[in-house]
Amino acid sequence: MKNESKNLNHSDFLVFFLGIVLIGILLQILGKAKGNDLVFPSVIEIFRAFIRLLVTKQTYKCIFVSIFHLALSLFFSTVIGVLIGVVSGLFPFVKKLLSPLMTMLRSIPMIVLVVIIMVLTQYPYIPYIATSVLLIPLISEATCEGFLHIDQELIDVYRLVSNFSPKILIYVYLPLMTGYLKQAYINAVGMGMKLVISSEYLVQTKNSLGKAIYLSSYFNEYQDIYAYALVMIFLVALLTKIPMWVIKKSGTW
């Protein structure tokens, strides 16, 4: 079983690497079709820019700031989203009442939300406030679905022992919803990274990946933009794979 797991991990890594190669091939095709080497630089130029970013201290400052924004966003959106999801699962009226709000949050353009938040709060808070607001529907709906799909017989057994309480929620309901919450987390990390960097770009957050991408576009350094895109791909892969690996090793899921 261990050998099969190792082989599976190696094949997953190989497929992931091939996916990166596919991105490079598509960029080359677009560059040739458009005839614009500035906007679509060669893979060699992008790779050189990527290596240069990896050995530059400022890159890691930007990564730290953006990950900090993402971590705060995930924390707030998870706490609020799980609470809303559980309440919606317990009370169908609440689910129907909040449905228009959740639909609006899912469909509102990022730039519109950022402009609204810019009026209400200070610029440094915008990346994680905007990201949290947009991630709440994703997590709350996954929580609600997981809550509603719990085996009713298991719930009846626990109700014989105790009524619904925060302790029952943490030790009974949440473990039974882990499949839904796991998928919600994976989706939230990828979407959250895009939302964080987009909001950083819009408000020019100092020492962030969004600001770095803005400066690269301002100076027409498109190879750096694609290199930052590679950085974000690896960040999302690490942030989704490592926690899942740790949880599997600990035997939690």
Residue pairs with C-beta under 8 A, 6 or more apart in sequence:
16 237
20 230
20 233
24 43
24 46
27 40
27 41
27 43
27 46
27 226
28 40
28 42
28 43
30 40
31 37
31 39
31 40
31 41
31 42
34 40
38 220
38 222
39 222
40 222
41 222
41 223
41 226
45 223
46 223
46 226
46 227
46 230
48 223
49 221
49 223
49 224
49 226
49 227
50 227
50 230
50 231
52 227
53 59
53 224
53 227
53 228
53 231
58 207
58 212
59 212
59 231
61 207
62 207
62 208
62 209
62 211
62 212
63 209
63 231
63 235
65 200
65 205
65 206
65 207
65 208
65 209
66 193
66 196
66 197
66 200
66 208
66 209
66 210
67 235
67 239
69 127
69 128
69 131
69 196
69 200
69 205
69 208
70 128
70 131
70 189
70 192
70 193
70 196
70 239
72 128
72 132
73 127
73 128
73 131
73 132
73 135
73 192
73 195
73 196
74 135
74 185
74 188
74 189
74 192
76 128
76 132
77 131
77 132
77 133
77 135
77 136
77 138
77 139
77 188
77 192
78 139
78 185
78 188
80 132
80 136
80 140
81 135
81 136
81 137
81 138
81 139
81 140
81 142
81 143
81 184
82 139
82 140
82 143
82 174
82 181
84 98
84 136
84 140
84 143
84 144
85 139
85 140
85 141
85 142
85 143
85 144
85 146
85 147
86 143
86 144
86 147
86 169
86 173
87 94
88 94
88 95
88 98
88 140
88 143
88 144
88 147
89 95
89 143
89 144
89 147
89 148
90 147
90 164
95 144
98 140
102 136
102 137
102 140
102 141
103 137
105 133
105 134
105 136
105 137
106 134
106 137
106 138
108 134
110 130
110 134
110 195
110 198
110 199
110 202
111 202
113 130
113 133
113 134
114 126
114 130
114 199
114 202
114 203
117 125
117 126
117 129
117 130
117 133
118 126
118 203
121 129
123 203
123 204
123 205
124 205
126 199
126 202
126 203
126 205
127 196
127 199
127 200
127 203
127 205
127 208
127 210
128 196
130 195
130 199
131 192
131 195
131 196
131 199
134 191
134 195
135 188
135 191
135 192
135 195
138 184
138 187
138 188
138 191
139 181
139 184
139 188
142 180
142 181
142 183
142 184
143 177
143 180
143 181
143 184
145 180
146 176
146 177
146 179
146 180
146 181
147 173
147 177
149 180
150 173
150 176
150 177
151 176
154 176
158 168
158 172
162 168
174 181
178 253
182 244
182 253
185 240
185 243
186 240
186 244
189 236
189 239
189 240
190 236
190 240
193 232
193 235
193 236
193 239
196 210
197 208
197 209
197 210
197 213
197 232
198 210
199 205
199 210
200 208
200 209
200 210
200 211
201 210
201 211
201 213
201 214
202 210
204 210
204 211
204 214
205 211
209 228
209 231
209 232
212 224
212 228
213 225
213 228
216 222
216 224
216 225
216 228
217 225
247 253
